Amino acid sequence: MHELGKLTSWDDARGFGFITPLKGEGRIFVHISEFPRERRPVGDEMLRYIRAMDERGRAKALQVEFLTSSHEPHLFYWTPIAIATLGIASVFLIGLVFAGFTKHLPLAIPVVYTILSVITFQQYLIDKKAAQSDRWRIPEKQLHLLSLLGGWPGALVAQQGLRHKSRKTSFLIPFCITIGLNLAPLVLFFYYLGN
């Protein structure tokens, strides 16, 4: 018998999540293999499924269907965290532009940061769409290199706004290191400029 529920938790990197039933309590485990091949889930979607039990007696979903086949995943999630990261990235870039116009920095630096941020955001978007349709992915090393070179503000916004690469610890730790390595010369430059 089919039941209805909402996909309230989804880990795309690991290919599983949990459904909260519309009727009843608890959460129901669901694996990517139970979804139709037309597209990958993104979370916060209404689903129809058959409830079953695994070998340990835990609830799991089988034969999962999206309730609206024409549903397009959200392009950008305007969550408070996404808005905050957009604000942080904007303040950083505006600060660099201001430093460039006041001749505290070469004007080329804020231009490079802005261009790399836009390119990095686009790369995250391409990778997210590739993940949803089981296509060739962008290597994580390439995303880290873009962040290291100055595209980290765009990466920060993409992670939260696109809900992509925002929970995978093995990705986030090197990402934070790239931010630190990128900002270190800038901090030293302003430190010595002030002395």
N, C-alpha and C positions, 0 to 999 in steps of 0.2 A: 504494500500500500504506500502510495506517495505521500510525502509530507512537505510542508513549506518551511523555509527558514532563511536566515540572512547570514551571509559569509562575513562574520565580524572580526575574524583574524586570519591573515594570509601571509605566509612567508614564501615569496616567489622563488628565492634562491634555493630553498630546500624542498619546494614543491608540495607543501601541505598547509593546512589551516584548520579552522574550526567554524562550524555552523551553529548559530543560536536558533533553536526551533521557534516558530511563531506560537506554537502551543506546547506547553511543557517546560521543563527546566533543564539546566545543564548545557553542555556543549557537545557537539558531535564532530569527531575527527573526519577530515576529508583529504584524500590524496589526489594529486594532479591527474593520475591515471583514470579517475572516475569522471572527469570532465570531458565534454565533447572536444574534438580536435580543432574546431573552428577558431578558437582563441583561448588564451589563458585567462584565468580569473584575476581581478585586481583588488578585490575586497569591497565590502559594503554593497554587495549585490544580492538580490533576491533569487533564491534557488528552489528547485523541486528535486527531491531525492528519495531514495528508499533507505530506511533505517535498518541496519544489521548490527550484529555483534561480532567482535573479533575473538580470537582464541582465548583472550583473557577476560572476556565478558564486558568489554568497553564498547560504547556506541560508535559506529562509523557509518559514513554515507556511501551509498552505491548509486550508480546510474544517475549522476548529477546532471541537471539541465538548468540552463539559464532561463529565467522566466520570460525575458524579452530578448529574442535572438538578435534584434537590431541594436541592442544596447551598445553604445560606444563608451569605452572607459573614459573617465575624466582626464582632461589634459593636464590641469593644474589643480591641486587641492588647496583651497584657501583656508588652511587651518591656522590657529594662532602661532604655532611653531614656524610654519612656512612664511607667514607674514613677518615674524620676528627675524628670521634669517634673511629675508628680502630687505628688511630695514638695515640689518647689520652690513650686508654687502653694499647697499646703496650708500650708507654713511661712509664706509671705507673708501669706496670709489670717488665719492664727492670730495672727501678729504684729500685724496691724492690729486684730484683736479685742482682743488684750491691751492695745494702746495705747488703745483705746476705753474699756476697763474701768478702766484706770488714769488716765483723764481726760487723756491726752496728745493724744488726738484725739477729735473728736466721734464718738459711737457710730454715727451715721448713715453715716459713711465706710466702715467695714468691712461694714456691711449692704449698701450700694450696690455695693461691689466684689463681694461674694458673689452678689448677685442678678444683676448683669451678667455674672459669670463663668458662672453656670448658663445664662442666656439665650444667651450666646455659644456655649457648648458645644452647646446644642440647635440653633443655627443652622448650625454646622459639620456636625452629624449630618444635618440636613435636606438640606443641600447635597450631602453625600456620597451619600445615598440618591438624590437627584435625578440626580447624575452617573452612578450605576450604572444608572439606568433611563431615561436620555436625556430627563429632564423639565426644566422650567424651573429654572434655577439661581439661587441667591442672589447678587446682585452683590458683587464683591470690595470695593467701596467701603463697602458696608453692614457687612461683616465687619470692615473696618479701623476704621470709626466706633465699633463696639461695643468694640473693643480700646482705642481712644483714650479712650473714656469710663470705662474701668476693667474691661472684660471680658477683658483679655489673659490673666489666669491660666487662665480656661476655654478660651481659644483655644489656649494653649500645650499644655494637656492634650489637647485635641481633635486638634491637628495630629499629635501623636505616637501617641496612643492609637487614633485612628480612621484613621491613615495618610492624612490628607487635608490638602492644601496644605502639606505638610512638605518638599517638595523644589523647588518652583517659585520660583526666585530672584526673578523679577519680583513675586512676592507677598510673599516673606519680607523683602525689604529695606524696603518700606513698613511691614510689620508690626513690625519692630524699631524703626523710627522712632516708631510709635504708642506702643510701650512706653516709649521714652525720653521722649516728650512727656508721657505720662501720669504717669510717676514724677518728673519734674522738680519740679513744685510740691510733691509730698510730701517729697522730699529737702530742698528749700529750707525747708519748714515745720519739719522736725526739726532742720535746721541752725540756724535762728534760735531755735528753742526751747531748744537747748543752749547758746546764747550769752547 
